[in-house]
Amino acid sequence: MNEITVLDLPLREELVGQQPYGAPQFDVPVRLNTNENPYPPSSKVRAQLSDAVADAIRTIGRYPERDAVELRTALAGYLGFGLTYESIWAANGSNEAMTHVLQAFGGPGRRLLTFTPTYSMYAEYARNTHTEFVTVPRASDFTVDAALAIDAVRRLNPSVVVIANPNNPTGTLIPVAVIDQICAAVDAIVMVDEAYQEFTAYPDDSALALLAKHPRLVVARTMSKAFAFAGGRLGYLAAAPAIVDACRIVRLPYHLSTQTQALAQVALANSDQMLAQVVRLRAAIQSLQSWLRSEGLDVPHSEANFCLFGPFDDRHAVWEGLLEHGVLVREVGPAGYLRVSAGTVAEMSAFRVALLAVLGRGE
């Protein structure tokens, strides 16, 4: 068979030269590049997860419950705010859930607006749904206020506005009152990505409180981060039932496997244990920010489980230096900056030692 490359195929024009999304994956002792919760579930929860999979396998020959009503009910119970399953949509990671929103409300002739620097996947959501992608820079401190956002919406007329809160990669938090002002002033679908909400100082101070007031608001969440469930691939969103119905129209048949639904329900039933290390991880990243500043680095204040640090004349050289010391961080964000995730006590210590060595300040 003649070998060909992707460039020999009739690829869509906008995909030519593009690379698949993904953080580098290396087998190194300290991986602090993907904002995961590094603490495994307890042995008790692991046993329940195993039992759930074993039970699910008994009906593996049948399709899963296509609308995941039981799981969505459990997610609504976890979120609170008087939500019911009709206002919850679940998918394989928040990436898929947010893509469903773009499939339903984006498309040819429509725009997605976001505020940069921010999560790089938003551009791919737009590209993959043939939605025009437009951006407006954040303020110098990486915040977004109501005036900035409302002005951008009025100038650019997007169908969907995406606001990461806390923002990735900066960790910047926008007050819920600002989200309220934005929603009140625009007609677009406003999607607030709260992937890291559980790590903030006040996790209950969420845009979820605004859902009853703003029918075009969508709040996206994930179980990948705080829940230590990244391998489970479960993300979800809360919105008006009409928006959930729109997502049901565009989702692929039986998109959530029986195993995924079963595992996620076990994790939710044990939410206290799954989230038990969040306070420790928050403390670790807040302490690290202070330490990095004491070393003369610029660190935008982060309310997530990661932070930026820099700037460096050659950030790639610093990234490589850390990797040579067995520490993997992320080369992402504003020019000159790197991003590091919160880890275990040992991992945080290893990062500090490695960074000092790379900067020529070690013993």
PAVOGU-636326 format. One line per 8 residues: for each residue x, y, z of C-alpha. Coordinates in pm, whole numbers, padded with zeros to 5 digits, always signed. Each point is the difference from the previous one (the first is absolute). Example, Ala and Ser with C-alpha at 12.3 -4.5 7.8 and 13.67 -1.06 7.14 Angstrom:
<atoms>
+01230:-00450:+00780 | +00137:+00344:-00066 $
</atoms>
This chain:
<atoms>
+00000:+00000:+00000 | +00129:+00344:-00093 | +00070:+00211:+00307 | -00154:+00345:+00012 | +00001:+00288:+00247 | -00293:+00205:+00119 | +00102:+00268:-00250 | -00067:-00244:-00286 $
-00364:-00024:+00106 | -00289:+00236:-00083 | +00024:+00161:+00344 | -00219:+00297:+00085 | +00196:+00315:-00082 | -00010:+00139:+00353 | +00154:-00323:+00137 | +00309:+00007:-00221 $
+00309:+00038:+00217 | -00193:-00040:+00326 | +00122:-00224:+00281 | -00218:-00202:+00241 | -00057:+00167:+00336 | +00183:-00147:+00295 | +00255:+00073:+00267 | +00336:-00179:-00033 $
-00005:-00339:+00171 | +00333:-00119:+00136 | +00075:-00269:+00256 | +00171:+00222:+00256 | -00012:-00007:+00382 | -00189:+00329:+00040 | -00279:+00090:-00241 | -00145:+00344:+00072 $
-00125:+00094:-00346 | -00367:-00101:-00030 | -00169:+00140:+00313 | -00108:-00338:+00133 | -00068:-00100:+00359 | +00296:-00231:+00071 | -00155:-00174:+00301 | -00166:-00337:-00079 $
-00340:-00100:+00139 | -00003:-00189:+00329 | +00009:-00379:-00003 | -00367:+00002:+00101 | -00099:+00214:-00299 | +00224:-00200:-00234 | -00183:-00317:+00106 | -00336:+00166:-00072 $
+00126:+00113:-00341 | +00112:-00355:-00080 | -00335:-00141:+00109 | -00182:+00255:-00217 | +00197:-00102:-00309 | -00056:-00369:+00072 | -00372:+00064:+00030 | -00006:+00206:-00321 $
+00176:-00274:-00193 | -00295:-00233:+00058 | -00203:+00210:-00244 | +00287:+00101:-00228 | -00183:-00149:-00299 | -00271:+00262:+00034 | +00024:+00369:-00080 | +00037:+00237:+00295 $
-00284:+00216:+00128 | +00019:+00260:-00273 | -00101:+00308:+00200 | +00184:-00098:+00322 | -00292:+00119:+00215 | +00123:-00170:+00319 | +00347:+00152:-00040 | -00141:+00343:-00082 $
-00218:-00021:+00312 | +00308:-00074:+00210 | +00187:+00291:-00159 | -00290:+00235:+00074 | +00005:-00116:+00362 | +00372:+00067:+00022 | -00031:+00353:-00142 | -00301:+00103:+00208 $
-00159:+00339:-00077 | -00335:-00175:-00039 | +00106:-00162:-00329 | -00163:-00314:-00138 | +00120:-00240:-00270 | -00192:+00193:-00267 | +00254:+00282:+00043 | +00307:-00225:-00019 $
+00179:-00141:-00303 | +00288:-00247:+00027 | +00261:-00109:-00253 | +00346:-00147:-00045 | +00181:+00287:+00167 | -00106:+00363:+00006 | +00166:+00028:-00343 | -00276:-00208:-00154 $
-00273:+00174:+00198 | +00118:+00342:-00117 | +00038:-00126:-00356 | -00366:-00101:+00013 | -00084:+00362:+00085 | +00198:+00117:-00303 | -00164:-00261:-00222 | -00338:+00126:+00111 $
+00059:+00376:+00008 | +00310:+00057:-00213 | +00064:-00104:-00358 | +00049:+00173:-00337 | -00072:+00371:+00012 | +00022:+00008:+00381 | +00276:+00103:+00239 | +00152:-00115:+00325 $
+00157:+00278:+00209 | +00247:-00052:+00282 | +00260:+00204:+00186 | +00370:-00077:-00035 | +00225:-00140:+00128 | -00227:-00292:+00081 | -00053:-00372:-00057 | +00129:-00092:-00346 $
-00271:-00260:-00065 | -00265:+00270:-00047 | +00147:+00076:-00341 | -00028:-00367:-00088 | -00363:-00016:+00109 | -00065:+00282:-00244 | +00207:-00148:-00281 | -00158:-00342:+00029 $
-00354:+00143:-00011 | +00071:+00246:-00284 | -00053:+00290:+00240 | +00203:+00318:-00048 | +00238:+00049:+00292 | +00052:+00356:+00123 | +00192:+00121:+00304 | +00053:+00314:+00205 $
+00300:+00042:+00233 | -00054:-00007:+00373 | +00113:+00293:+00211 | +00368:+00021:+00097 | -00073:-00195:+00321 | -00181:-00268:-00208 | -00343:+00094:+00136 | -00319:+00067:-00197 $
-00240:+00265:+00125 | -00357:+00056:-00113 | +00080:+00302:-00215 | +00273:-00185:-00191 | -00221:-00300:-00066 | -00316:+00190:-00089 | +00189:+00228:-00238 | +00155:-00304:-00172 $
-00339:-00168:-00041 | -00156:+00313:-00148 | +00287:+00046:-00246 | +00042:-00362:-00107 | -00355:-00136:+00032 | +00085:-00357:+00107 | -00255:-00277:+00034 | +00196:-00156:+00289 $
+00228:+00163:+00258 | +00237:-00225:+00198 | +00155:+00118:+00326 | +00236:-00227:+00192 | -00043:+00065:+00372 | +00252:-00052:+00154 | +00183:+00058:-00324 | +00244:-00252:-00142 $
+00298:+00060:-00017 | +00005:+00310:+00223 | -00223:-00120:+00287 | -00174:+00339:+00001 | -00344:+00013:+00158 | -00287:+00224:-00116 | -00258:+00092:+00267 | -00344:-00152:-00048 $
-00143:+00354:+00011 | +00191:+00075:-00323 | -00140:-00312:-00166 | -00346:+00118:+00106 | +00056:+00339:-00165 | +00122:-00159:-00322 | -00294:-00240:-00023 | -00248:+00281:+00064 $
+00142:+00211:-00282 | +00041:-00250:-00287 | -00220:-00236:-00199 | +00271:-00256:-00077 | +00039:-00336:+00169 | +00248:+00067:+00280 | +00194:-00312:+00097 | +00202:+00024:+00323 $
+00261:-00275:+00025 | +00038:-00079:+00371 | +00237:-00297:-00040 | +00203:+00113:+00304 | -00277:+00147:+00217 | +00051:-00244:+00287 | +00354:+00132:+00052 | -00105:+00363:+00055 $
-00013:+00171:+00338 | -00381:-00002:-00013 | -00107:-00299:-00211 | -00372:+00063:+00062 | +00029:+00350:-00149 | -00085:-00130:-00346 | -00176:+00118:-00312 | -00240:-00288:+00072 $
-00184:+00246:+00226 | -00091:+00205:-00310 | -00163:-00277:-00204 | -00356:+00073:+00114 | +00052:+00365:-00093 | +00167:-00040:-00342 | -00150:-00265:-00233 | +00290:+00028:-00251 $
+00270:-00068:+00258 | +00190:-00331:-00008 | +00235:-00110:+00281 | +00246:-00275:-00095 | +00170:-00223:+00256 | +00225:-00306:-00001 | +00080:-00291:+00230 | +00353:-00024:-00144 $
+00166:+00251:+00230 | -00116:+00032:+00361 | -00170:-00343:-00002 | +00320:-00182:-00099 | -00204:-00161:-00277 | +00191:+00105:-00314 | +00018:-00358:-00125 | -00375:-00034:+00038 $
-00064:+00270:-00265 | -00314:+00157:+00140 | -00090:+00364:-00055 | -00334:+00171:+00021 | -00186:+00327:-00020 | -00291:+00165:+00173 | -00243:+00214:-00195 | -00365:+00060:-00072 $
-00178:-00322:-00103 | -00046:+00146:-00350 | +00378:+00024:-00044 | +00039:-00357:+00127 | -00261:-00109:-00257 | +00207:+00169:-00273 | +00305:-00198:+00111 | -00202:-00322:-00012 $
-00081:+00072:-00365 | +00365:+00016:-00108 | +00158:-00265:+00225 | +00103:-00327:-00160 | -00212:-00304:+00087 | +00089:-00165:+00332 | +00295:+00235:+00044 | +00060:-00087:+00368 $
+00100:-00360:+00061 | -00162:-00212:+00269 | +00334:-00019:+00181 | +00052:+00376:-00002 | -00345:+00061:+00142 | +00048:-00264:+00271 | +00345:+00122:+00104 | -00110:+00364:+00013 $
-00295:-00087:+00223 | +00232:-00175:+00245 | +00231:+00303:+00001 | -00293:+00234:+00065 | -00133:-00222:+00278 | +00342:+00034:+00162 | +00052:+00367:-00082 | +00131:+00085:+00348 $
+00280:-00253:-00038 | +00069:+00079:-00366 | +00035:+00370:+00085 | +00184:-00054:+00327 | +00335:+00122:-00136 | -00130:+00319:-00161 | +00079:+00213:+00307 | +00353:-00141:+00009 $
+00053:+00067:-00371 | -00132:+00354:+00033 | +00236:+00067:+00289 | +00289:-00146:-00201 | -00055:+00228:-00300 | -00059:+00309:+00213 | +00323:-00069:+00188 | +00184:-00063:-00325 $
-00115:+00334:-00141 | +00146:+00180:+00301 | +00326:-00192:-00029 | +00035:+00070:-00372 | -00051:+00372:+00062 | +00263:-00011:+00275 | +00239:-00132:-00264 | -00062:+00310:-00211 $
-00243:-00154:-00251 | -00324:+00152:-00119 | -00301:-00213:+00096 | -00352:+00115:-00086 | -00227:-00083:+00292 | -00165:-00336:-00066 | -00314:-00143:+00156 | +00041:-00335:-00176 $
+00229:-00296:+00072 | +00273:+00141:-00223 | +00184:+00325:-00056 | +00212:+00177:-00257 | +00356:+00105:+00076 | +00257:+00196:-00196 | +00075:+00183:-00215 | +00306:-00167:-00148 $
+00200:+00115:-00302 | -00001:-00362:-00116 | -00282:-00185:+00171 | +00061:-00312:-00207 | +00352:-00024:+00141 | -00143:+00021:+00354 | -00263:-00261:-00089 | +00270:-00231:-00134 $
+00216:+00060:+00306 | -00282:-00099:+00232 | -00065:-00309:-00211 | +00365:-00100:+00029 | -00053:+00008:+00377 | -00302:-00229:-00032 | -00267:+00271:+00032 | -00255:+00056:-00275 $
-00188:+00332:-00013 | -00200:+00159:-00284 | +00136:+00237:-00260 | -00319:+00195:-00053 | -00147:+00344:+00055 | +00142:+00348:-00055 | +00343:+00025:-00161 | +00279:-00073:+00245 $
-00214:-00176:+00262 | -00033:-00362:+00110 | -00286:-00163:+00187 | +00037:-00239:+00293 | -00273:-00208:+00165 | -00041:-00071:+00369 | +00134:-00341:+00101 | +00082:-00203:+00305 $
+00234:+00137:+00267 | +00287:-00201:-00148 | -00078:+00123:-00352 | -00014:+00364:+00110 | +00335:-00040:+00174 | +00154:-00162:-00309 | -00128:+00286:-00216 | +00156:+00262:+00226 $
+00337:-00177:+00005 | -00005:-00048:-00377 | -00097:+00360:-00075 | +00274:+00140:+00223 | +00252:-00224:-00174 | -00117:+00109:-00345 | +00018:+00366:+00104 | +00349:-00053:+00137 $
-00103:+00059:+00360 | +00033:-00352:+00137 | +00255:-00119:+00250 $
</atoms>
